[in-house]
Amino acid sequence: MTGHAPPAVRPVVTGVGVLSAAGTGLDALTDAAALGKTAFTTVTRFDVSARRTTRAALLAEPVPLADAVLAAVDQACRQAGLPAGRGGDGPDGDGRAAADREGMPVLLALHSDLRTRAVTAAVAAGATAAWGTAGVTRVYTGACVAAGTAVADAAALVAAGRHPRVLVAAGHLVEPGVFAAFDAGRALARDGELRPFSAGRTGTLLGDAAAAVVVEAEPRAELRGAPVLARLAGWGRSGDAHHVCRPEPSGDGVARAVGAALARAGLAPDEVGYVNANGTGSPLSDRAEANALHQVFGAHAGRLPVSSSKAVHGHALEASALLELAVTIGALRDGRLPVNAGWLGPDPDVGLDLVLDGPRADRPRYALTLNSAFGGANTALLVATR
């Protein structure tokens, strides 16, 4: 774990916005994840009668994707205490906050299809009108690590002093084309339940989500009295290029991403107190991820609390990493580690300390949130309390 140094300027999260099947806002998501309140229901927004699986985690009220993302952006910017509109002054009254916000880039993670340009344009226009951002600077379409890559880039931009703050947003709504593709590929759980790391798991289930976070330089946040919800202590990325959709069995790619995040934070593995795992419920993926955790953490893996919040809110594809970052921040602040829902019994090939039967009361200083994607891409975000 060499070649990475702790950032000179510490990036922190000052605002989080969330829309998920658990409800609106971070509190609803945190509570559902802690208690293992799964949100899966029969899909009715399109015909699933010919599918092997008919369930997903859906927003209570369907909305256009751009509107959902902008609602999450609004939550995050309000919580961060940013001034609305282009001309408003900040809390100090001398225009500093408005000046700081000028040029704030937006990094957006979305599914890449024919509507990506239109959704991007709508989010850019809405965020600029409401919060004076510079519009969407980058669009990430790298499958299930898209939002994790965006957060890592945001943290790097802030840590390097390139921007005082960066807004990261992501969205995914369950739609017929992707649902059909996952069903045809036998990736969806046949029994309609997502069971990470469990014996008898049969696959994943999709979920709606829109999420946004404000990533900010810690000194700038302190200067304007912004709430610091968590610190991004480290981040790592890797690509194992093993197969177009199957994970590398040893988990080496995931292990390298985690190692990079730890090295960047200057942490030893046994300082990590919780892992919100990728945990898709896929037999092969969960086994590979468990191998990675044993590789990195050694004996500590047997006493390191692990769960996958996907068992509650579903797999939100490009938005997954941002949604799960929100879960992790909420868990650290709330002092309840999320339940690994859907568990039927132990898989002897996993061997992890899964959070079962109810939330685990704990408030560790450091937690990891992990994501992996088709093609062998992996991201690791290391979240810290102050």
Solvent accessible surface area in square Angstrom, and as a share of the most:
residue,aa,sasa,rsa
1,M,124,0.55
2,T,125,0.73
3,G,80,0.77
4,H,70,0.31
5,A,76,0.59
6,P,81,0.51
7,P,31,0.19
8,A,104,0.81
9,V,44,0.25
10,R,81,0.30
11,P,1,0.00
12,V,0,0.00
13,V,0,0.00
14,T,0,0.00
15,G,0,0.00
16,V,6,0.04
17,G,0,0.00
18,V,0,0.00
19,L,23,0.12
20,S,3,0.02
21,A,22,0.17
22,A,29,0.23
23,G,29,0.28
24,T,100,0.58
25,G,15,0.15
26,L,24,0.12
27,D,122,0.63
28,A,34,0.26
29,L,0,0.00
30,T,12,0.07
31,D,48,0.25
32,A,6,0.04
33,A,1,0.01
34,A,1,0.01
35,L,83,0.41
36,G,18,0.17
37,K,110,0.47
38,T,62,0.36
39,A,23,0.18
40,F,18,0.07
41,T,63,0.36
42,T,72,0.42
43,V,4,0.02
44,T,119,0.69
45,R,86,0.31
46,F,33,0.14
47,D,112,0.58
48,V,11,0.06
49,S,97,0.63
50,A,91,0.70
51,R,88,0.32
52,R,121,0.44
53,T,5,0.03
54,T,47,0.28
55,R,65,0.24
56,A,0,0.00
57,A,0,0.00
58,L,25,0.12
59,L,16,0.08
60,A,102,0.79
61,E,127,0.57
62,P,96,0.61
63,V,53,0.31
64,P,88,0.55
65,L,36,0.18
66,A,12,0.09
67,D,77,0.40
68,A,1,0.01
69,V,0,0.00
70,L,40,0.20
71,A,40,0.31
72,A,0,0.00
73,V,1,0.00
74,D,46,0.24
75,Q,43,0.19
76,A,0,0.00
77,C,0,0.00
78,R,156,0.57
79,Q,73,0.32
80,A,0,0.00
81,G,36,0.35
82,L,9,0.05
83,P,17,0.11
84,A,62,0.48
85,G,23,0.22
86,R,167,0.61
87,G,69,0.66
88,G,29,0.28
89,D,80,0.42
90,G,9,0.09
91,P,98,0.62
92,D,59,0.31
93,G,54,0.52
94,D,88,0.46
95,G,17,0.16
96,R,109,0.40
97,A,3,0.02
98,A,15,0.11
99,A,69,0.53
100,D,25,0.13
101,R,1,0.00
102,E,125,0.56
103,G,33,0.32
104,M,3,0.01
105,P,5,0.03
106,V,0,0.00
107,L,0,0.00
108,L,0,0.00
109,A,0,0.00
110,L,2,0.01
111,H,67,0.30
112,S,67,0.43
113,D,54,0.28
114,L,183,0.91
115,R,127,0.46
116,T,21,0.12
117,R,206,0.75
118,A,67,0.52
119,V,23,0.13
120,T,23,0.14
121,A,60,0.46
122,A,43,0.33
123,V,0,0.00
124,A,22,0.17
125,A,65,0.50
126,G,21,0.20
127,A,0,0.00
128,T,24,0.14
129,A,72,0.56
130,A,43,0.34
131,W,6,0.02
132,G,8,0.07
133,T,7,0.04
134,A,61,0.47
135,G,9,0.09
136,V,30,0.17
137,T,79,0.46
138,R,94,0.34
139,V,61,0.35
140,Y,26,0.10
141,T,58,0.34
142,G,42,0.41
143,A,32,0.25
144,C,15,0.09
145,V,9,0.05
146,A,1,0.01
147,A,0,0.00
148,G,0,0.00
149,T,32,0.18
150,A,0,0.00
151,V,0,0.00
152,A,1,0.00
153,D,23,0.12
154,A,0,0.00
155,A,1,0.01
156,A,39,0.30
157,L,16,0.08
158,V,0,0.00
159,A,15,0.12
160,A,77,0.59
161,G,57,0.54
162,R,156,0.57
163,H,55,0.24
164,P,37,0.23
165,R,0,0.00
166,V,0,0.00
167,L,0,0.00
168,V,0,0.00
169,A,0,0.00
170,A,0,0.00
171,G,0,0.00
172,H,6,0.03
173,L,23,0.11
174,V,0,0.00
175,E,51,0.23
176,P,75,0.47
177,G,55,0.53
178,V,24,0.14
179,F,1,0.00
180,A,24,0.19
181,A,64,0.49
182,F,31,0.13
183,D,7,0.03
184,A,72,0.56
185,G,56,0.54
186,R,165,0.60
187,A,33,0.25
188,L,5,0.03
189,A,0,0.00
190,R,162,0.59
191,D,73,0.38
192,G,4,0.04
193,E,47,0.21
194,L,2,0.01
195,R,36,0.13
196,P,0,0.00
197,F,0,0.00
198,S,0,0.00
199,A,38,0.30
200,G,54,0.52
201,R,16,0.06
202,T,27,0.16
203,G,2,0.02
204,T,7,0.04
205,L,0,0.00
206,L,0,0.00
207,G,0,0.00
208,D,0,0.00
209,A,0,0.00
210,A,0,0.00
211,A,1,0.00
212,A,0,0.00
213,V,1,0.00
214,V,0,0.00
215,V,0,0.00
216,E,0,0.00
217,A,11,0.09
218,E,18,0.08
219,P,83,0.52
220,R,79,0.29
221,A,0,0.00
222,E,100,0.45
223,L,104,0.52
224,R,26,0.09
225,G,64,0.61
226,A,13,0.10
227,P,56,0.35
228,V,24,0.14
229,L,11,0.06
230,A,2,0.01
231,R,22,0.08
232,L,2,0.01
233,A,3,0.02
234,G,0,0.00
235,W,9,0.03
236,G,3,0.03
237,R,103,0.38
238,S,19,0.12
239,G,48,0.46
240,D,34,0.17
241,A,86,0.66
242,H,89,0.40
243,H,69,0.31
244,V,113,0.65
245,C,62,0.37
246,R,138,0.50
247,P,40,0.25
248,E,41,0.18
249,P,83,0.52
250,S,53,0.35
251,G,2,0.02
252,D,52,0.27
253,G,0,0.00
254,V,17,0.10
255,A,6,0.05
256,R,110,0.40
257,A,1,0.00
258,V,1,0.00
259,G,11,0.10
260,A,17,0.13
261,A,0,0.00
262,L,0,0.00
263,A,11,0.09
264,R,48,0.18
265,A,20,0.15
266,G,56,0.54
267,L,16,0.08
268,A,45,0.35
269,P,39,0.24
270,D,90,0.47
271,E,82,0.37
272,V,1,0.01
273,G,16,0.16
274,Y,0,0.00
275,V,0,0.00
276,N,0,0.00
277,A,0,0.00
278,N,4,0.02
279,G,0,0.00
280,T,14,0.08
281,G,0,0.00
282,S,32,0.21
283,P,54,0.34
284,L,93,0.46
285,S,21,0.14
286,D,0,0.00
287,R,82,0.30
288,A,4,0.03
289,E,6,0.03
290,A,0,0.00
291,N,55,0.28
292,A,1,0.00
293,L,1,0.00
294,H,71,0.32
295,Q,100,0.44
296,V,28,0.16
297,F,9,0.04
298,G,40,0.38
299,A,85,0.66
300,H,24,0.11
301,A,1,0.01
302,G,52,0.50
303,R,152,0.56
304,L,1,0.01
305,P,12,0.08
306,V,0,0.00
307,S,0,0.00
308,S,0,0.00
309,S,1,0.00
310,K,0,0.00
311,A,0,0.00
312,V,0,0.00
313,H,0,0.00
314,G,0,0.00
315,H,7,0.03
316,A,1,0.00
317,L,8,0.04
318,E,8,0.04
319,A,0,0.00
320,S,0,0.00
321,A,0,0.00
322,L,0,0.00
323,L,0,0.00
324,E,0,0.00
325,L,0,0.00
326,A,0,0.00
327,V,1,0.01
328,T,0,0.00
329,I,0,0.00
330,G,4,0.03
331,A,2,0.01
332,L,3,0.01
333,R,123,0.45
334,D,56,0.29
335,G,9,0.09
336,R,67,0.25
337,L,0,0.00
338,P,2,0.01
339,V,13,0.08
340,N,2,0.01
341,A,9,0.07
342,G,24,0.23
343,W,82,0.29
344,L,112,0.56
345,G,11,0.11
346,P,100,0.63
347,D,18,0.09
348,P,131,0.82
349,D,80,0.41
350,V,5,0.03
351,G,49,0.47
352,L,22,0.11
353,D,35,0.18
354,L,18,0.09
355,V,1,0.00
356,L,52,0.26
357,D,152,0.79
358,G,23,0.22
359,P,48,0.30
360,R,79,0.29
361,A,95,0.74
362,D,60,0.31
363,R,144,0.53
364,P,17,0.11
365,R,132,0.48
366,Y,18,0.07
367,A,0,0.00
368,L,0,0.00
369,T,2,0.01
370,L,2,0.01
371,N,4,0.02
372,S,28,0.18
373,A,13,0.10
374,F,113,0.47
375,G,37,0.36
376,G,8,0.08
377,A,33,0.26
378,N,6,0.03
379,T,5,0.03
380,A,0,0.00
381,L,4,0.02
382,L,0,0.00
383,V,0,0.00
384,A,0,0.00
385,T,43,0.25
386,R,119,0.43
